[in-house]
Every structure is written in structure tokens, then in C-alpha cells.
């Protein structure tokens, strides 16, 4: 068996001895109680439960498309989740025959489904003229008799009556055209014909053509009125009290409030208990105060220049348009819906992947710990709001959409709402995009688009419900294009008529959306003028009362709650934590990391040079390489109940073919991840090979890290310099989130570094840039200065040091981003190895490594060299060549931030006689 640890074929019991791994689980673990011995468990990759996976397989995940069928990462990889499949029955023979017989009618119906949006009443300003669309002309298909009756079977759904959604068998051409006009060319329009899945297209057509708009009760209309009016009154109040403040109000697009309320209500009714919301500046304050329960006094106090957080906390706060809140909204369902609005950076759309990652983490946590029967999207929903110009213009949108249906990134479908002001700052649509609609980018993932005129809030509710029903049915992204306008400039201090005089002449002559809706309710007798005026006055006075409480207001911090309750806000990040583990435990975990099922066909080169080589090193306890040390670190954390997720391009194998955290069967392409098969009570290792994206993927992992303090969350760049593609996320989240928002993250970034003959690209992870981003103290000589850096930057030179860093990341009672200047040639350099003793109990990460060769007689040392990183090995070789081993000390600086002043001071004292 070539020395490979295999699983017995008969009962798949583990070849690993049943003795204790010697690890204790941390307190408060919410999984199974830790068992001191490893019980024989059934392999998660047995042949009996798996079928060979081929490119042409029709049995793998029935109903998935050809692209999904090609993905070999199925249930053998933890975290592999695909949306549930929904299929509608195909046309019956009778329906197919009727489609042939009435082909011209069918062509007309298809014309409306495809092009109806081009003739819909979508623009509240009337800037975009409704064009003549030949495809919507019945005469084009030689349909000229309005009284002629047609069989509708398999072609079109027309309701029996206003009270019945049962389909008519037949209808006159006049009735058919009227139905198509109402369905596809009204204040709502649809784009769904581009969807490749026939079941989804049929479902959507059926929803549009048969959907009986639920009667909006007087109470529902009053709710719409209240949301619209509160938003307008809030904007007017802010304009009166803070005339010179940029608030990015919602005037002109107040229907956004109605859309979100309808979405949260529909989601709550469907059993969703968590919504993660990412949105930009427009209307953010309106939403926070009017729907998301943010204390108006806290907002007004901040506008006045008062601190956002208590003065004893080391936080700066942020601008108005970046604040957030996480309330529970009760719609009278079984559980309220918890809405987590994320803090927002000023870089538009950068929040999108962060929201996706946080939503994914919430859902996976529910699946793993409380509701294993859950499907993605059952309990958690991601909601993303966009501006029309940014949705088209920012590349992170495309990158994020590209993650939406990937098995290790899907959250069960995001609901996108484009708050379409028809302008970007001062840029008109024709200069802002090359596509017809700003939503067209969503077609790259075949997302359906629902366009709706923002002047009609009841239609907005209807459109939002269809959008949610699609997302809930298919667990894929859907886009609501809310076409509205911006009453003022980009902010309230701008003069928009400088560049758009005609547009703003139109806007300034228009009644507001709330006012128009008031008139509608007045005409219907649902509200009277006195009730409307009283509501407006009462809400204005409430805001005035909140404003009056500014002087007595004391801010409160909302950090370190829920999953973070066991964490602290550190005042000092320089600490020594022992992270070593028992050597026998290391051997067992290391062996487990290369254990495969008995029927698993490993690549012969891996069998010899990876598996057998690792076993030999573990047996001797010598020459432990980086991949082995990493695997032991992962496995030890898993056995202590932590989860591990490593994400990035090609991370399963590793860019340099060093990791092999997953094995692929050479005959079936099934996947086995050995570290997930150690114990029933262990944590999970998710190996997430990502798309070729840095900005969105790093944003996604950042979002996950905000939700998972008990997960070692790692993003590995394919090469170190590729982090610069994600610089926006690094600047606005990784480096500054704790300072701005008191949000901790334990994200680890592995950045392979070194020229190694590769030239200027693929080489440097720009250590100097990272050091510029740290909050490390400039006065490194003052012993009284407490060091609490925003992130740790390390340049480890041994596998043992890397091992300790990974474990330290989880064993501390706070979280900080860890930036690792990673190895390339050191991965296989014989001298850049460790022994098990270096990772044994009592050992820890050393910010400074002294010189073992010269410490015995420091008085003989004439010169001390301080070095960081791989050049250490070049210097050692050169020192040996020159024969000055006793005269030159080489000290390694392993941690660059926080700067290891104490360790360096000790080394300087050791060699006090050196020049």
C-alpha cells in the first residue's frame, strides 16, 4: 500500500489509532461534546455513497446545467452547496400541437415577453420616450381580426376573471392584446427571456400573466403612506435643521422604502430570519431612522459633531453615510426578521461582496449547528442596493455577480435593488454606460430584471413580491430596477441645473411621490386631509423632540455581542501565547492529513512525493516543511472545535503544488479532503477554490470574517502582488474597520513573496505598502507606549513559526487581520524546515529569532545583521562560505508590525560588544 494510510474497505473504519489526539476543545463550543478518543467513523468519501463523476454524467445532481455538471467538487468537499433545482413540466403533446397551429399568435406573445419592456411606462420624468416596437404589432404576424377567438393552450395564460387565476381555454385577439399590454407594458416591465433554463422562463411568464395582485387593503395603503411620508418629512427636517449638511436624501426615490419593507415582510412570511443588507449613501439615513430603528437622537448628535462612540473606546467613528444598525423587525410572523445593515465605505459597490460573505457565513452556521436540513437561502437573505451609475461602472459588481452561483460562495440568491436616479452625480445615462439599462450587467449571470416606475408605490410592492418569489423559488439573484429621480443634486449642496437644466426644470415642477400618493388615498377616501396633516406634523414634532435630547445623549457601543461576546477590545496586541501541541498529536494529525479511502486512486506522484514523504517526515520528526506544518495547524484547530476556510485561486492544490488539502480521484474525479474525516466532533475545513477575482473574493472573505470569530478565515493570493487588485477592500475594511466601526476581523492573508527569477510581476507583496497602512506607534523607543496595531504583518522564515501564527490567530481573545509574507522557494528549501520539537508544548511564535550559532559565545561576535524573510538563508550560506560563523550574528525579524522593539532590544544587549 506504499505506506499510505488507507481506510479499510469492509467497514471504512479509520486507520488512525483510537488514542487521544491530546487536544482540548475551547469552552463554549456549540458543536458536539469533545471526545477524548477518535472513534472509528464512516468515511465521508466512501464508494458506496458516491457515483463516478464524468463530464457527460446525467445522474449527478439531477437538473443541474452543463456547467454545474462539470464541477467535480460535489459533496466530497465541505461547503459545496448548489441551489435547489425546480423544474416545471414540459408542454403536453396537445399544447405543442396548438403552438404549431397558432404559431403567429405564439410569435406575438413571445414578442411581448421579449420586448414589452421597451414600450412600458417606466420613466417618471418622461425623459425616455416610449418607442414603437415592431415586435409588438399584431399586424406583423398577420393577426388582424380583433374578434377572432384563439386557443390559448400552451401559449398564454389569461385569467378567467378578476377573482380567479384559473386559465381561460380561449380568448379573442382583442382580449389577448389587452392582457399582454397590461402584463408587459404597464408601470412594471420584465426581462426574463434571456434566462437559459426553460423552467425558470415558464415560471416567470406564468407569474406575470397569471399573477393576481393581492388586493391592497386600506391598512396596507396606510403603511405605504406612512413609509413615504416619514421619508419625506425626515428629509425636510434635516434640510431645516442641518441646511449645510450633505445627507444624500431620498427625495424622488421614496419608493425604495416601500420596496424594502415589502421585501422584508415577504421574506419574514417565508421563514427568513436574517437579512444582510449592503447599500450606498442614497437614502441611507432615511432607511436607518424610519425602518431600521436607528435612534434619531444618535444621528442628530453625530451631525452636531459629537462622538459616535463612548470616549473610552479607541474608535474614530465615520461619516453619516457609513453608519449602520442591526434591528429586528416584527411583521407578526413566527419570528421577527433580523436585518444586519453593513457599514459602508465611500467606495461605491465595495460592500456587495462583504454582504454576500456575511450572509453565506450566517447560513452555513445555521446549517452546521442548528438546522442541517436547511437549504441555502431558507433562513438568510442577502439584499444589495445599488445606484444606477455605480452598478454599471464599478468592476466589483461584475466580480461579485460572478460569485453568486458558485458552490462555495452562493448564499441562496441576492435581491438587488437598483435605485435608479437616471444620473450619476452629473453624468447622464448615455455617458455612463454602453448598455440600454444599468441592470444589463446582471444578464451575465442570467438574472431576471424587473423594471418599475418609482412614481407608483403600489406597483413597486407588486414588483418586489415577484422578485422575492423568484429568489425564494430558484435561490438565484434577481434585480429590481426602481426607476426614479433625484430631487436635488448629488448632495443637497449641489446645483444640478449647472449640467442638467432641462431635467431639473422637469423635476422642480413635479409633485413629490408622497404627495401624489396622498392625493390617491384622498380620492379613494382612505385618508382625509386632516389625518394626513396630523401625521406629518406629529412625525416632525417627534423628530424635533429627538433633536432636543442631543445635549443629554450618551452614545453606546454595539460591538462584541452575540457570537463576539467572548472577545475583548484589546489595548495591547503584543502578547505571548503558547500555541504548541503534543508531538504525538502532531504525528496523528499529520498522518490524518494524507489519509484516503481504500478505493481512492491517488495520483502516483502525489502518492510518492507528498503522502509517503509526509509520513516519513512525521515519523522522524525532522524536516517538517511548510505544507505539513500548515496541515497540522489546521487539523489541531479543527480538533479543538474551530472551523477553517481557506479560499483563493487554486488553494486546494496550492499555486506551487505544495498544499494538497484535497485529493482528486484519478478515475472518477471525486474529491476527498482528509482533514474533514478525523473525528465526528471536529470542526469543518472548507477548501474554496475561487474564481479569478481578488477584489470580490477578498471582500467576500472579509464579510465572512465579521460573522465567524471561531473560524480561521484565510485568503491566499495566487502571487503576493495580486492583493493590489483588492486594494479598496484592504483600505476600507481590512485596515480600518475596527478603528472606524469597532468591527474586528481575524482574516488571514497569505501573500507569496520573492523574486525567484519571476521578474517584476508575480514577485513582491509590497511589504512597504502594508507597513504604511499599519497604526503601529512611530515612537518605537518609548517603553510606555502601548501597541495596539490595526493588523499584524509577519514575515516568517520557518514552518514552525507559520504553524504558531495560524494557531495564535484563533487562541487569542480578540481578532486582528494577519498579513503573512508567504514563502515561495522556501516551501521546498531543505534548510527552511522545522522539527516537531519547535511546535511542541511550551513553544510559541517568536517575533524575533536569535542566532543559535552565535548565542553560545556572543562576545566573539563582531557584527550583527538584522534581516527579515528569505534572505536569511542566503546570508547564512554566504557566512558559511566566508567562514565567519562565530563573528557575524544574523537576527531574524519575523514580525514587522507590531514592531518587536523588546525582542530587538534583547538581541542588541546580547551582542553589546559588536560594532
N, C-alpha and C positions, 0 to 999 in steps of 0.2 A: 504493500500500500504506500510505498515511497515515503513513509514517515508522516503522511498526512493524517491528522486526526479526523476520523470519519464517524458517521452515525451508523449504528447497527441497522441493517436493512430490515430485520424482522420486527423490531418494536421501536425503532428510532430513538432509543434511549441514548443519553449523552455519553460520549467517551470521556468527558471531563470527570475527574473524581468527585465524589459527593461531599468531600470535606469542605469546611468553611472557606469562603473567599477572604475572610478576615476583615471585612468592611462593615461598618455600621451605618445604617441609614440615618439621615438627619431627622431631627424632631419635626413633627408637623407634616410629614409626607402624607399625601392624600391617596396613595395607592394601597395595595395590599400590605399587610404587615410583613416586615422583612424576615426572611427565613435564614437561619444561620447556615444551612447547608443547601447546596444546589440540588434540587430534586430533578430526577430524570423527567424531561418534558418532551412532548412531541415536537419534532422539528417543524418550523414554520415554512418549510420548503419541501415537504415530502412528495414523492412521486404520485402517491395516491390522490392527493388533493390538487394536482396540477396537470394540465394538459400541455403538450408541446405547442409552442407559440411560433407560428410561421407567418410570413407576410401575407399569405393568402388565406389564413385561417378564418373560418366563418363561425367558429364556436367560441372564440374569445370575446367575452363581454358582448353578448348579442345586442345588435342595434347600434353599435358604435360605428363611426365612419372610418374610411380607409386610413386616414391619418392616425386616428387613435389605435387602429388595429396594428399599425407598425410599431407602436411603442411597446418595448419588451418589459418595461418597468411596471409590472402589474402588482398583484397583491403580495409578491415576494418582497416588495420594498415598502417599509412602513411609511405612511403618509401619502401613498399613491391613492388619490381619490378622483374619480371622474363623475361628472353629473349623471344623475339617474336618467335613464332613457325612457322616453314616452313616444309611443307610436300610435298613429290613427289608422284605422282600417283602410285598405285601398278601395278604389272605386269598384262597385259591383259591375258585372257584365252589362246590366241594364243601364247603369249610369254612363259607362263607357260608350255604349251604343248611342245614347242620347247626346253625348258630347260630340259624336261624329255627325249625327243628323242635324244638330243645331250648332254647327261649328262657327258660323258667323256671330251668333249670339255669344258663344263662348269667347270669341276674339274681342267682342265689345267688353265683356266682363273683365277679361284679362287686361284690357286697355285701362279700365278704371282702377283696377288693383295696382297696376304698374305706374300709371301716370296721373291718377286722380289728384295727387298732392300738388301737381303743377297748376291746378285750377282751383285750389282751395282758398278759403278766406282766412289767411294766416297772419297777415301783417296788420297790426292795429293802426299803424300810421298810414297805410295805403301807399307806401313808397314803392313796393314791389307790385307791379301791375299783374293782374291775373291774365295769363296768356291764353290764346286759343290753342288747344291741343288737338290735333287731328285724330289722335288715337281715341279720343272720347266722342267722336262723331258717329252716330248710328248709321248715317248715310254711307260712311266709308266702308261699312260692311254690308251694304245693300239691305239695311233694316229700315224700311220706310213707312210701314203701316203701324201707327201707334196703337191701333185696336187689336192687332193680331196677338193671339194667345200662344205662348211658348211653354213647352215642358221645361221645368227648372231642374229636374233630377240630375245631380252630378255637376251642375253648372253654377247655381246661385242659390243662396238662402234668403228667402223673403218671408218675414214673419206672417203668421195667419192674421194677427191683429195686434193692436197696441197692448193687449193684455196677455197674449200668447206668443211664445217664441217658437212654437212648432212651425215647421216649414210648410209653405204652400207647395202644392204639386205643380201649379202653373200660374202664369200671370201675363197680363198684356204688356206689350213693349213699353207703353206709356208708364205703367206701374214700375216696370223693371228699371227704366232710366231714372225715374224719380227716386227709387230706392238707392241706386248707385250714386246719384248726385248727393243724396243725404248722407250716405255712408262714407264716401271718399272725398267729397268736395265741399264740406262744410267748414266749421271752425276748427275741426280736427282733421288731420290727414296722416296717412300711414305709408311707410316704406318697409315692405317685408318680402317682396317678390325675389329679392337677391339672396334670400336665405336658401342654402343648398338642400337642407333637409325638408323633404316633401311634407312630412307630418307637421312640422312647425309652420310651414306656409299654409297648410289647410286649416290648422288650428287658428291661425291668426285671421284668415279670411272669415272663418266661421264666427269668431269673436266680433269682428267688425260688422258683419252683415246680419248677425242674429242677436247681437247684444241688446238686451232690453235695459235701457238706462233705468236703474232703480229710481223710483220716484224720490225726488229730494224733498224731504219733509220740511215743514216750516222751521223745525228745530235745526235741521241741517243747514238751512239757508241762514238762520241767525248765527250759526257757528262760522259760516263763511264771512258773513258781515262783520262779526267781531274780529276775526283774524285780519281782514283787510283794513278795518278801521283802526285797530290798535297799531298796526304798522304805520299807517299814515299819521296818526296822532303822535306816535313816538318820533317820527321824522320832524314833524312840526315843532314838537317840544325841544328836540335837540337843536333845531335851527334857531329857536328863540333864545335858549339858554347858552348855547355854545356856537354862536354865529361864525366864529373864525376857526372852527374845528373841522377837520376832514373826517366825516363819519361814513362815507360811502353808502348812503342811504338806499332804500329800496323803492323809492317813488318811481312809478311807471311799471314796476315788475312785482307789485304786491301779491300777485297770484302765486308767487313762489311759496308764500306762507301757506296758502291753501293746498298747494301740491304736496308739500312735506307733511302737513297734518293728515291729508288723505292717505299718504303712503304709510305713515307710522300707524294709523288706525287700521288699515288693511293688513299690514304686517302683524300687528298685535292680534287681530282676529284670526290670522292663520297660524298662530302659535309662536311667532318670532318673539324672543325675549330680549335680544340685544341688537342694536343698530349702531354701526360705526360710521360716523359722518365726517367727511372731509370736504371743506368748502373754502372759497376765497373770501375776499373782503366785502363784495357787494351784498348788502342786506344782512350781513353777519350780526350786527348789533340788534337789528330788528328781531331776527330769529332767536337770539340769545335771551332777550328780555321778554318777548311776547309768547314764545312757545317753549323754550328750553330753560325757563325758570331761573335765569341768571338774575341776581339781585340788582335792581336798577341803581340802588344807592352805591353799591360797589363800583358800578360803571361810572356813575357821575363823580364819585370820589377820585377815580383814576383820571378822568378827564381834567379834573381840577389840579392834577399834578401830585396827588398823594400816592404813597407807596401801594403797590398791588399786593404785597406780601407783608407779614409781620416783620418788624425791623430787625429781629434777632436771626432771621434766616438769610443765608448768603445767596440772595437771588435779586436780579435786577428788574424782573418783570419785562413786559413787552408792550408794543403799541396796541391801540384799541382793536385794530382789525385782526389781531392774532390771538386774543383771549378765547377761552373755551369753557365748556361746562359739561357735566355728565349727569343729567337728571333722569328720574323715572317718570314716565308719562302714563297715567292710568286711563285707559279707554273703556273700562268696565269689563275687560276680558279676564281669563283665569289668572294671568299675571300681567303686571304693567310692563311696558317696553322700556328698557334702559338705553338711552341714547348717549353715546360717547362722541361728543364733538372733539375732534383733534385740534390742537394748537396749529396755527397756520403760519408758515413763513411768507414773506413778501414775494418769493419766487413762485409765480403762478404755476399751478398744477403739480408742484413738488409734493404736495400732501397726498396725491392719489395713491401711489404705491404704499405709502405708510399706512393709509386707511385699509388697504387691501390686506397688508400683512397683519395688522392688528385684528381684523375680522377673521382671518384664517386662524390665527392663534386662539382666539376665543372659541371658534367652532371645534378645532382639534382638541382643545382642553375639555370641552363638553363631551365629545365622542370618547375620549380616553378615560375620563374619570367619573362620568355620571350617566351618560346616555349613549352607550355603544351602538345602539340601533339607529342613532341619528344619521341622517344624510347631510352632506354639505348644504347649508342654507336653511335647514329646518328651523334652527333656533337663532341664527345670526345672519344679519343682512348688512352688506356694505353699501353705503349711499355716497355718491360723489357728485358734488355740484361744480359747475364749470362756467366760465364766461365764454361767449362765442368766439372772440378773437384768440384767447389762450388755448381753447380746445383744439383749434386748428394749428396754432402757431408753435406750441411747445412740444418738443420732441419726446418729453417724458410721457405724454399722453399715448403716443403710439407704442412706446416701450411697455407701458403699464397695461394697455389693452392686450398686448401680446402675451401677457402672463395669465389673462383671465380664465382661460380654459385648460391651462397646463395642470397635470395631476398633482404636482407638489405646490401649486400656487392658487388654485381655484378656491374661492370662498363660497361657491354656490350661486354666483351671479351678482354683479353690482347693478344697482339702479343709478343711472346717470341722469342728471337734470342740467341741461344747458340753459342758463338764464341769459337769453339771447337779447341783448340790447341793440343789436344791429349796428354796433360800432365798437371799436376798440380804442379807448382813450380818444384820439381824434381821427383814427383811421377808419374809413368806410369799408364795408364788406368787400367791395371789388378790389381794394388794395390789400386786404387782409388774408385772402385765401384764393386758391385756384379752383376750388370746388363750388358747387351750387349752394350747398348748405354747410354750415360749420360742423354739423353732425356727420358729414360724409365719411370722416375718418373712422367712424365706428363700423363701417361696412367691411373693414379689413378683417374683422372677426365675425362678420355676418350678423351683427346685432341689428334687430329691428329698430326702427325710428318712428316715434310718434310726434308729429308737429302739432302744436296747439296755440291758438290765438290767446295771448295773455289777457285780453280785454274781456274774456268770457270765463269767469272763475268756475262756474258750474261745469263747463266743458273741460276745464283743467282737472277737476275732480274725476270726471269720467275717464279722461285720458290716463290719469295716474293709476286708476284702478286696473285698466287693461295692462298697463306697463307692469304693475306688480304681479298680476295674474300670470303674465308670460314668464317673468323671472321665477315665480314660485313653481310653475309647471315644469319648466325646462332647466332651471338653475343656470341660466346664462345671462350675460349682460343685456340690458335694454336701455334705450336712450329716449328721454322725453325732451324735446326741443321746445322750450317755453319762449315763444316769440313775443317780446315786449319792447320796452324802450327805457331810456334813462332820462328822467325829467331834468336833471341838472348835468353838469359836466362830469368828467371822470371823478372828481370830488366836488363838493359844494362850493369851493372857492374858484373853480374854473369858469371861464366864459366859453361855452361850447359854440356860440354863434360866430366866433372868430373863424372857424373852419367848416361848420355845418349850419349856415344861416337858414336855409330852407327847411331842413329837418327840424330845427328848433323853433321856427315860426309855427310849424305844424304842432309840435309838442306843447308849446305855450298856449295855444288856442284850445287845447283839449281839456275836457274834464278828466279828473283822475279816475282810476279803476274803482277805488272805494266809492266815490261819488256816483259813478254810473250804476254801480250795484245797489247803492242806496235807492236810487230812483226806481230801479227794477222792483225792489221789495216794497217800495211805496205804492207803485202801480198795482202790485199783486195784493196789497192790503195786509201784508205780513208784519210790517212795521209802520209806525206813523212818525211824523216829523218830530214830535216831542220826544219820543223814545230814542230816536237817532241822536238828537242834540244832547239829550241827557247822557247817553252812553259816551259820546265824545267828551263831554265836559267832565264826567266822572273819571274817565281814564286820564285825562290831562291833569286833573287835580291829584289823582293818585301819584302820578309821576312827580308832581310838584311836592307832595309830601315826602316822597323818597329823596328828592333833591334836598329838602330841608334837613334831612338826617345826616348829611355829609360830615358835619363837624363832630358828631358823636360816633361815627362809623369806625370800627376796628376791623381791619382785614384778617381773614383766616386763610390758612393754607389747606389745600385739599390733597396733598401728596401723601405717599406712604400709607395708603389704605387698601382694603381688600387683599389681593394677592401680595401686596407690598408691605403688609403690616409688620412683618418681622424684620424689615430693613430699617436702616438708620440713615440720617443725613450726616455724612462724616465731616469732621473738622480737620482731620489728618488722614492722608492716604498712604503715608509711609508707615507700614506695619509689617511685622514678621509673623507669618502664619505657617506652621508646619504642615506640609502637604504630602509628605512621604507616606508610603504604604508598605505592608509586609512583602518581602521578596517572593515568598511562595505564592502569595496572592497575585503578584505581578506575573509570575510564570503561568498561572492558570488563566488569567485574563488574556495574556498574550497568546497562549495556545488556543483559547476560545476564538480569538480574532481571525484565525485561519482554519477553523473547523467547518467542514462542509458536509452535506448529506451523503450517504453512501452511494447513491446513484447519480451523484452530481459529477459532470465531466468538466474538470478544470483545464484551462489552457496549459499545455505541458511546460511552457517556460515559467509560468507562474508557480506551477507545482514545484519546480526545482529551485528557482531563484528567489521566490517570495515566501512560499509556505515552508518548504524544508529549511531554507536559510533562517527564517524567523525562529523556527523551533530549535535549531542548533544554537542560535544566539541566546535564547531563553534558557536553555539547558546549562550553558556555560556561564551565563550571567555577564557576559562580556560583549563588547562591540555592539551595544544596543543602538540602532540607528533611529533617525527621526520618525519614520513611519511607525516603527514598533513602539516608541515612547508615546507617540500620539494615540495609537490604538489602546495602549494600557491606560492612558489618562481618560480617554473616552469610556472604556469599559468600567473603570473604577467609579467614575461618576454615575454611570448607568446603574451599577450595583448599589449605589447609595441612594437611588431614587430620583436622581436628576435626569432630565431629558437632554439630548444633544441633537442639534440640527446643524449640519454643515452644508452650505449652499454656495453655488458658483458654477462657472463653466468647467465641466469635466471633473468635478470634485470627487466623484465616486472612484475613478481610477487615479486621479491626480494629474495635473498638467505634465508632470515629469515622470509619470507612470510609477509613482512611489507609494501611493496610499493603498489602493485596492481594498477600500472599505466594503465594496460589494464585488461579488464574483458573478460572472455570466456563464451559464452552462453552454458549452461549445456545440452541443447538438440541438438544444431546444431554445436557447436564449433566455431561459428563465433566470431570475435573479435570486441570489442569496446574500443576505447581509449577516454575517456570523455574529456580530456583537448584539444582535437582537434576539439571539437564541441561547442566552446564558442561563436565565432564570425566569420563572413565572412572575416574580415580584420586581423585576428590574424596570428601569426607565426605558424610553424609546430612543433609538438613533434614527434620525431621518436624514437620508442622503439625497439631497435635492439638486440634481444636475440642472442648471438653469438655462434659460435662453441666452442668446449672445447679447446680453444687456448688462450694463453696470449701474446706470442711474436708477432705473426702476427696480432692479433686483436688490440693490443695496437699500433703497427706500423701503422695499417690502420687508427685508430682514430687520431693518430698524423698527418698523411697526410691530413686528413680532416680538422684538426685544422689550418693547414697552408693556407687553402683556404677559411676559414669561420670565419672571425673576428666577425661576427654578430650571431654566433651560440654558445650556451653553449654546449660544447662538453665534455661529461662525459664518462669515462671508469671506471666501477666498478669491482674490483676483487671479486671473489666469497668469498675468505678469504684473509686477508691482506698480508699474506706471499707469495701469489701466484704471486705477482709482480716480484719476483726474476726470474721467467721463462721468463720475458721480459726485463731482465737487460740490454741487448745490446741496445735496443731501448731507454731505460731510460738514459744510459750513453752517447750515441752518438747523440741523438736527444733531448729528453725532458730536460736534464740538461745542454746541451751545445750548442744547435743550435743558440741561439741568440748571444752568445759570439763568436762563430766561423763564423757564416754566416749572422748575423743580421736578423734572421728569428724568429719572435715572434709566440708564441702558447698560447692559452688560455685553453689548455686541463686541465680538472679536473680529478684527480684520487681519487676514493673513496676506501679506504683500511680498511675493517672491522678489528678491533684490540681488543685484550683482550684474556686472557687465558680462563676464564669462564669454567673451567673444561674440556677443549678440549685437554690438553697436549701440547707438544712442537710444533706440527704442527697445522695448521689452527688457529694460535693464534697471533703471533707478526708480525706487518708490518715493523719491523726493523727500528724504528724511528731513531736509531743511524746511520744507513747507509744513510738515507736521509739527515741527518744533515751534514754528511761528504761530500755530493755532493753539498751542497749549496755554494754560493760565498759570504755568509754573512761575514761582517768585523770581524776580530778577536778582534780588539780593541773596545769592546762594551762600554767602558767608555769615549771615546773621543767624545764630542758632535759635533765636526766639521766634523766628518766622515759622508758622505752621504751614505745612504744604498740603493743600487740598486741590490738586490739579483736576482739570476737566476731563482728562483722559491719560492713560498710561501709554508711553511709547517705548518699546523694548526692541533690542537687537541681540537675541540670544545666540550663543555660539555652540551650545551643546544640546543634544536631545533631552537630557535631564532637566536643563533649565526650561525648555519648552514644556515639558511634562508638568513641572511645578507651576508654570504660568497658567496653564489651562485649568488646573485644579484650584489654584488660588482664585481664579475668576468666579468660581462658584462657592468657595468656602468662606469668603468674607461676608459680612452682614451689610454690605452696600454694593452697588453696582457702578462700574465705570467702564467706558469703552476701552478696549485694549487693542492697540495698533502694533502688530508684530512685523518687524522687518524680517521677512522669511527667507529661508535658505533655498538655494538652487544647487550649486555644485556641492555644498555641504551635505546634501541629502545622501550622497554616496561616498563622501570623502572618508577613507578609513580612519584617519586621525580625529575626525569630528564625530565621535561616538561616545557613549557613556557606558557605565556599568550599572547593574541593578542597585548596587550599594549607594549610588548617587541619588536614588529615588526612594530609599528605604526610610523607615520611621525616623523622625528627628531631622530630616532634611527639608529644605525649603528653597524657594527661588532666591538667588543672591544677586542684588543689583550691581555689585562689583565682584569680580572674580580675581583673586590674587594669583601670583605666580608660584606654583608649587615647587618649581626648581630652585628658586632663589630665596624663598621664605625661610629655609633652614639656616642660611647664613646671610642675612640682609646687609651685614656690614661690608661684604665683599662687592656689593652692587655699586656700580659707578654711574649708571644711567637707568632711568625709569621711563618706559614708553607706555602711554595710555592709548588704548585702541578700542574701537567698537566694531564688532562684526567680523566678517570672514577674513579680513586682512590679518587677523591674529595668527592664523595658520601659516600664512606667507611669512610673517615676521619670525615665527618660531623656526621655520625651516631655514631662513636666512641666518638667524642667530646660531643655529647648529652648524651651518656651513662655515661660518666665520669663527667658530669655536669660542664664543663669548657667553656661554650659557650661564655662568656664575656672575658675570659682570653686568648683564643687561636684564632687568626685570620687565616683563610685559604684563601689564594690568588691563583686564578687560572691563569696559563699562557696558554692562548688559542692559541697564535701564537708563534711558535718556531723559524721561520725564515720568514722575518727578525726579529732578536731578539728584543723584545719590551723593550728596555732599558729605554725609557722615562716613560712608564707605570709602570714598576717595581720601578723606582726611586721615582715616586709619592707615591707608596704604602709604600716604605721604610720610606719616610718622614712622612707619615700619622701615622706610628707606631714607631716614633722615640724613644719612651721610652721602647720598647720591647727589650728583651735580644737577 
